[in-house]
Amino acid sequence: MITTEQRDELRGWFAGRLPDDLFTELVEVTADREEITVTGRVPAPRLTDDAPAAERDAALRARIQEFRERTRGARMEVAREAEHLFGRKVSWGVVCGTERALFTHVAAPVMTRLRQPERQVLDTLIAAGVARSRSDALAWCVRLVRRHTDDWLTELRESLEHVQRVRAQGPDAEEVADSPADGGGDGDDDG
């Protein structure tokens, strides 16, 4: 899990490193063990107030695609730097008007063992056409839980951060900080 301080450092690094004209606003920087996702706002296309919904939707999708193509080189340059520095893949997303889009991002496999009652839930979702496979069904379940438990998960994350801070103040804190498993550094042994 990434702490609030680590998330703030990542956000600060990207805020300082991104070209000023890339986004109108840096909306969000999220991270886990595998990936950092940087989401920014881009200006919505100018349309008349009475433009039909289909026209608005098409214009937003086109603006997002135009941004993706036009900024690919700059985003790749920043991503290479960040991947080297932080040891995680960087993915990109935009908010444009009412649309939110993520560009190519990591779909990390997660292994789990499920007993028959849990497998039956997944198989029911497949039979109902909600998912194509057990993997899709499990991802659907996780998205559903995330949507309905944001407050609970936020409280849990804050509690975990508190535990990490207290643990870092313990007598073995220096040993843990010096261990190679701390994930810090850029992997160079040359110093």
Secondary structure, 3 states (H helix, E strand, C coil): CCCHHHHHHHHHHHHHHCCCCCCCEEEEEEECCCEEEEEEECCCCCCCCCCCHHHHHHHHHHHHHHHHHHCHHHHHHHHHHHHHHHCCEEEEEEEECCEEEECCCCCCCCCCCCCHHHHHHHHHHHHCCCCCCHHHHHHHHHHHHHHHCHHHHHHHHHHHHHHHHHHHCCCCHHHHHHCHHHCCCCCCCCC
